[in-house]
């Protein structure tokens, strides 16, 4: 199956998952904590992931899945085709705001990103694309944003990392036009795709960054661990993505 045909299939699944979210959120949310009181999971996260996993397993039973919930959060390696799923990216926003969250899927083959999907459910905006396809918002093809330097735009940052000045992140913010904090990796990637921010620094898991990295790389952005090393797709990792110019300036 070509990337284009696969993308069309995944888009249908994501729109259906978005309808599921909107139906479930009308009812009583079941919320529990995982690693800390601010690391939340809801019945909606779980139901959406199970819906997407079932779709993948039914169509592509040989593929691997790396996803946030239900014991699917680790893999021995990234060989073959791997689906990375974040059923509700920005769960705290979902619980308290009922907006500013996204459904995300990344499709990788032997560790190389092929397709990415970020669905801002409440705004009805699906950002998707991949190598050779271009990047789209719904059916509108997007133009690549300007390759601005580190001082010439806004940075998206993780609030905790900024407060603790991890890796001199405050200096980056102070030398730029300012910092912004949304609380959803998916929406931060959308901001870069739309040219609203020039970079993003956070502490992310593979399902947080994998879909967005596919998309921003098509527009010439660079992404890596904050130490400059390659993304490992295993556990949390301090992460940076930025325009090529801003990335090179900051990583010096």
Secondary structure, 3 states (H helix, E strand, C coil): CCHHHHHHHHHHHHHHHHHHHHHHCCCCCCEEECCCCCCEEEHHHHHHHHHHHHHHHHHCCCCEEEECCCCCCCCCCCCCEEEEEEEEECHHHHHHHCCCCEEEEEEEECCEEEEEEEEEHHHCEEEEEECCCEEEECCEECCCCCCCCCCCCEEEECHHHHHCCHHHHHHHHHHCCEEECCCCHHHHHHHHHCCCCCEEEEEECHHHHHHHHHHHHHCCCEEEECCCCCCCCCCCEEEEEECHHHHHHHHC
